[in-house]
């Protein structure tokens, strides 16, 4: 469902939701909802909530959220919060604090490259496996909508924050379970968003997202060897 130019109709004292002519359902029920309700539905992976954010809001702050999330994930990688889940390590034990800090910037490059690779593989596999002209009926170019979708799906990575706070008091199995749940939540969220943006069924979106995620992980593992050489 694409954006609607006039999702509400005016009356003397209030606005009511305009209904689509074909199905007699509201164009976007979240137009009159409180922000808190929208946020709750986003956490619950509601497709209509994702559709509202992506197509009926300006998305001006998504890029800021994206930067924060990249920095957060890079910090987790740098401080070895993911050490029980991955062998990638960029932390330096150099006595000079300025040289030791270099590992953070290499971690930042690692996360940024991974995000770009995921976006590119999502776009590529969508074009290959879903040969439909997507985005023409949404009012937003598909590449831009997909980029916003990747950032929106990444919001679940804020759940990495407890790892930073309590990693010293958490067992290895507990840490692995926590990270696995956050990654699974991200993949499910991205599947829902991809289905909204591309018009794919959930099954096809799940296949595309999983393929993109696996291929991205493979290439990023190879790239990490080069990044380690910079340390």
Secondary structure, DSSP 8 states (H G I E B T S, - for coil): ----TT-EEE-SS-EEE-B-TTT-SBS-GGGGS-HHHHHHHHHTT-HHHHHHHHHSS--TTHHHHHHHHHHHHHHHHHTTTTTTT---------SSHHHHTHHHHHHHHHHHHHHHHHHHHHHHHHHHH--S-TTTTTSS-HHHHHHHHHHHHGGGGGGGHHHHHHGGGS-HHHHHHHHHHHHHHHHHHHHHHHHHHH---HHHHHHHHHHHHHHHHHHHHHHHHHHHHT-
